[in-house]
Amino acid sequence: MFRPCIDLHEGKVKQIVGGTLGSGPERLQTHFVSERPAAWYAELYRRDGLRGGHVIMLGPGNDAEAKTALGAFPGGLQIGGGITVENARSWLDAGASHLVVTSWVFREGRLDRERLSKLENTVGKDRIVLDLSCRRRGDDYFVVTDRWQKFTELTINAETLRTLADGCAEFLVHAVDVEGLCQGIDTELVTKLGQWSPIPTTYAGGARSLDDLETVERLGRGRIDLTIGSALDIFGGSGVRYKDAVAFNRRSA
């Protein structure tokens, strides 16, 4: 199934090459900057019944825009980027269906299970989405944090996903090495997620055509959803028409 997204950077809806985040203004690669506010996209997704998409705040200066998006589609969007146990409840009160967490539950390259447990006790595991966005190093995929720039010691494998599934409702996995490039999905990673993940999982990164939805459906054994960003016409892309992605979901429902 297709899941939509709203990526916010410096208060604007943007599509960015994931691997360039945090590398400084001179190296940041931006594909698209929208003239429309985040709420416009949220209202579009609400109209078309696309629940479960994510709003990701890439750095500071995005809170106000994110809250308008959540307010336009209450209970229909997840929120991620800077989520902590201190602000978790306020984001749910603002209308988020789930909290996407990553950097805060990692410290010094390791998963901080005490922090994850504290968040679970505060909002409940059914409201938590663990962001396990990753980059490849050798034969393994390592979770990366802090705008996808810092490698952790945690690898994506069957044991990791099985263990972490006890503390959350879903996984969100950006394949950072191909994120925003529109050069094709990481089929190996999608295949592994389909084999290993015991809970709903959304893959993002590299999607360039409607065929990728079919591919993810097949390789992911019908258990992995796909986020399409830069290739969508509503984000300035030419590979996928938004209305075709919506139609795909209606046919698959």
N, C-alpha and C positions, 0 to 999 in steps of 0.2 A: 504494500500500500504506500501511497505517496503521503508524506507528512511535510507541511509547509514550515517556513522559517522566517524570522525577522532578525537580521543581524544589525546591531547598533554600534556605531563607532563615532565618538565625538558628537553624539546627539542626532545623528543622521542614519537612515537606513542605507547600508552599504553592502557590497559584495567584495571581499578581500581575499587575496591569495593567502591561505592560512599560515604557511611557513614564513611569511614576511612580517607577521605581527610581532611587535616589540623590538623590531630591528632598527628603529629610528625612522623619522619622516622621509629621509632620503632613499630608503630601501623599501618602504611600504608600497606594496603593489595593490592598487584598487581598481577593480573592474567596473564598478558601477556605484554611483551616488544618486539616490533617489531624490526627486523634488517633492515627493509625497511624504507625509508624516507616517509614522509607524501605525497609527490608528487606522489609516486607510487600508493597510494590508490586513490588519486584524478584522476589520469589518468585512473585507472581501472573504476571508477564511470563514468567518461566522456565517455569511450568506450562503456559502457553498458547503457548509457542514463539515469543514476540515478541522476536526478536534485533534489535540495532541501535538500540535506544532510547537516549536520553541522560539522564545525571544532570548537572544544571547547578547549581553552587554559586554562589548569588547573594550575594557578599560573604563575610566571615569567619565562623568558627564552625560550619562545615559539614563539616569534614574527617572527623570520626569517623562521622557519620551516612552520609556518602557511602561510606566504606569498608565499612560493614556492608551497604549495598546491593550493592556490587560483589562482596562475599563471598557474598551470597545467590544471585548469578547470574554466576559467573565466566565471563568471555569473552563475555557477552551484552549488556553495557551499555557505552556510551561515557561518558567523564567530561570535564567542562569547568568552567571557572571558576578562574582563578588558576594555570593550567598554564604552567610555564616549563621551560627545558631542565634546570634543576637538580632539579626534582621529577618530571619526566616518567617516568623509569624506575620510580620508586617507585609511581606510580599504575598502571602496567602490571603491576607485581608484585602490586598489591592486587587485581587481577582485571579491570581495564578492558580492553575490546577495542581501543578507540581513544582518542586524546586530542583533545579539542575545544579549539582554541586561537584566541584573537582578540587581546585587548588586548596580550599580551606581544609579538606580532610587529608591533605598530604603535608607532611613536615619533614624537611631535610631528606626529601626523596623517598620517603616511606609513607605508607598508608597509616594514618592515625586512627586506629579503631575506636579509641576513646572518644574522639571528636564525632565520629560517625554514629556511635551509640548515643551520644548526647543529643545529636540532631534528631535521631530516630525517636528518642524519648520526648522531644519537644513537639514534633509535628506528626510522628507516626511514619512507619516505613512506606505506607501506601501513598505518601505525598513526596517521596524522594526519588529522583532520577540521578544515578551516578554517571557522571561524564567520564568515560574511559577513553577519551580521544588519545590517539597514539601515533607514534612514528616508528618506522622500521629501523632496526639496528641489527645487522647480521640476519639471522633466520627468525628473529623474534620481533614482536611488536611491543614496545614499551609505552606505558601511559606517560603523557607529557602534561605539564601544568604551566601556570603563569603565562597565559596567552600562547600556550603551546610551544614555549621556548625551553622549558626545563624538563629533562628526562628524569623520571623516577626509577625506582628499582622494580616496579611492578610490571610484570609481563602479562599479556592477554593470553590466557590458556583456559582449558576446561576447569581446572581446579580453582583458579582465580574467580571465574564467573560464577561457579557453583557456590563458592563461599560468600562472595559479595551479594549474591541474590537474596541472602537471608536478611539483608538490611536495607533493601530498596525495592521499588516497584518496577523500575525499568532501567535499562542502560541506554546511553547515548554515546555513539562512537564516531568521531570524525577521523577519517584517514587523513591526517594533516599533510602528508607528503603530496597528496593529490588534490587537497581542498582548494576550490576556487579555480582550478586549471582547466576544467571542462575537457579533459583528455581521456576520460574513461574512469570507471570505478576500480577499486582494488579488489579484484575478483577473489584473490586468495584470502583476504581478510573477511570478505562477505561469506565465503564458504565456511571458514572456521567459526564465525559467529553463528551461522546456521547450525553447525554441528554441536557447538559448546554451550550456547546461552540457554538457560532454563526459564528466562523471563522475557517479556517483550523488549525488543531492542531496535533502535533506530540507527541506521548507518548513514553517514553523510560524507561526501567527498568525491569529486571527479565526474559526477553524473553529467552526461552531455546529450542524451536522447531518450525518447520514450522507451526504446529498447532496453535501456538500463533498468527500468521498472520491471520488465519481464525477467531480466537476468537476475536481479536481486530476489525476485519472487521464487525463481527456480533454484538458484544456488543457496539461498537462505531457507529453503524448504518451507516457504510460506510463513516463516516465523520472524523475518527481518523486514522492517519498513525502510523506506528510502526518502531522504531529504534531497530535494533538487533546489539549488540556489542560482548560481551564475548563469546556467543554461536557460533558465526560464525567461520568457518574454517580458514578464512583469518586472524583472530585474535587468532588463536590457539585453538579455540573451536571445539567441536565435535557434537553439537546439530543441527546445521544448515549449510548446504553447501551454500556458497555464490551464486553459479550458480542456485540453487533452489529458492533462494529469488528473484533473477533477473527474473527467469521464472514466478514466482508468479505475479510479476508486469505486465509482458507482457500478461499473461492470463487475468488479471483484467482490463487492459487498455481499 
